[in-house]
Amino acid sequence: MNKRIAVLGATGSVGTQALDVARARGYKIDFVSGGRNAALAERIAREFRPTAVAMADLRAANELKYRLRDTSIRVSAGLKGICEEVEASECDTVVNAILGGAGLLPTIAAIDSGKRLALSNKESLVMAGEIVMKRAREKGTEIIPVDSEHSAIYQSLKSGKPLEIRRLILTASGGPFYGKSRAELERVTLDDTLAHPTWKMGRKITVDSATLMNKGFEIIEAAHLFSVSPDKIDVVIHRESILHSAVEYIDNAIIGQFSLPDMRACVQYAVDYPDRFETNLPSLDLTALGRMTFGKPDTEAFPLLNMAKRAFFEGGACPAVLNAADEVAVEAFLNGRISFMDISRVVFNTYDMMRGARYARTLEDIIASDKEARELAKKYVK
């Protein structure tokens, strides 16, 4: 039986790769969402013929409705429209590839609907990990990670029991600036930053990879997904991006997952689990690879990595504040308004002014802290 999936963020980097998997595997696309690109959303809708399409941007939704006026495809608008269509969808699996904090409420909607959640939106767990995981347990919703690192850990954990875990090993490419000092980083450009050595990703996550903020978020994500303290999660720089992450067990055995860097394999694993099927992706030739290297991250030059651990332990909405400030700072950097090193300055200043965020407990409190942090970060950018 062909699987039916919904792809949230279908016009983005991971979303378009999820559609590649759907083409190759013959999945039925029941629902897709996009951001502002109505032209691309129209092409997706005409190819896959979903029941519904939702656009986060109201103007884009109106444009798409006009473009699809000759079809029976339902078009919805805004975050509310996305969440309503998630709940209404008849899909088996929701692939949440929305970028940033905007993916949190669609994650909640997918959980509440009882559908399997193939989660690429790490911000859902960064912002409200305890709430999301508790809700998933209560609803009996299966969450399978799509991030390559967490997919690797998910697979590696099949080799042992939770009590047998010594540590999780998150690998990081190190981005384009591995080995550079703080002084050297003061002079890097936007083009330098977007020149990722191994992965083809969206601009925002590429910048986060360069600052190591992305890896910090992945520590928080892994802590919630696998119920492991950040103190038992190590980050290792692995330039080749072949070992995607690993688990060390108490008998000193390290079990990891190796493959060429391609998110489509992670999407397919999450949708088809527990089964495995062939892909049309190239296989890994270890003899052609020749060697793999590993090193320690420089947390002095890249301070945002440890900042993520601090936010996790301080709790409440602190991780959400960290994410909100980073989203504002990265957007400003991409628009040429601040320098690369200003990203961490904006994040630290915003975080330090939001000390009360640690007392947030409800989803509403977290969303309010997120909004407040964004406004504060915009002031620091100015």
Summary of the structure (lengths in Angstrom):
residues: 382
radius of gyration: 20.1
end to end distance: 54.3
largest distance: 62.5
contacts: 1361
relative contact order: 0.11
helix: 54%
strand: 15%
